Amino acid sequence: MNAPDLKNFAYVSEDYLNGRVKAVFVNFPGLGNMEMKSSLDVPDIILAHEGVIFVYPFVNPWNWMNDKTVKFVDGIMDIVIKKYHVGRNCPIVARGGSMGGYSALAYSMFSKHRLAAVIANCPVTDIYFHSTERPDLPRTFHDAMGCYGDISTILKDRSPNYHPEKMPDCKYLIIHGFNDKAVNKEKHSDKLVKLMKKRKLDVTYVEDDKMAHCGPMKYETVVAMGKFINEIIK
């Protein structure tokens, strides 16, 4: 993988880049998402104008941030950092929802890059439990881990809920809806946030009493997310 071929492996919002890069947002998809993104979502265009560059790696739709995916994204970030002259003090932020929320958290745990913040919307935080939470899930975990035997040890090892000590000291925004039927709020985010607070990590937890899985968010949640992002890129 090299800079001229980057577009084959990730979408990078260079067309929207305005001046120097003030922050890098690396974005992870939810389970099954196969989109090769080609433009920014409307709200992110405003952030891009303020100096945020967005990176969307084209990852396997069932990847569950396995070791191969972490290395793949690290390779993309190596190119982005060099190509766009990203400074050592420029914040790198991981962002995603559902499996993408887990991926953002797991990337902070296993990446060689130091992250400044993580934004996780309705994240899976216990992939050991989640592997049997719904009937459509076991096949995805076995595929991601490349094993059709017992994968319980691997899943626990890569779950924030089992290993909060692997989570780096950075800023975290975790959002979860009370009406989420796909990822159980009590089994995932509620448990993780308690563990994070016990470690005295800098976590902001937004519990949205109107939201289902990943959305739609109520106004106050959107405002809280905007405030969190502004504090990072100011």
Sequence and secondary structure as in RCSB ss.txt:
>XXXX:A:sequence
MNAPDLKNFAYVSEDYLNGRVKAVFVNFPGLGNMEMKSSLDVPDIILAHEGVIFVYPFVNPWNWMNDKTVKFVDG
IMDIVIKKYHVGRNCPIVARGGSMGGYSALAYSMFSKHRLAAVIANCPVTDIYFHSTERPDLPRTFHDAMGCYGD
ISTILKDRSPNYHPEKMPDCKYLIIHGFNDKAVNKEKHSDKLVKLMKKRKLDVTYVEDDKMAHCGPMKYETVVAM
GKFINEIIK
>XXXX:A:secstr
  GGGGGGTEEE GGG  SS  EEEEEE  TT      S  HHHHHHHHTTEEEEEE   TT TT HHHHHHHHH
HHHHHHHHTT  TTS EEEEEETHHHHHHHHHHHH SS  SEEEEES    HHHHTTTSTTSHHHHHHHHT SS 
 HHHHHHT TTT GGGS SSEEEEEEETT SSS TIIIIIHHHHHHHHTT EEEEEEESS  SS    HHHHHHH
HHHHHHHH 
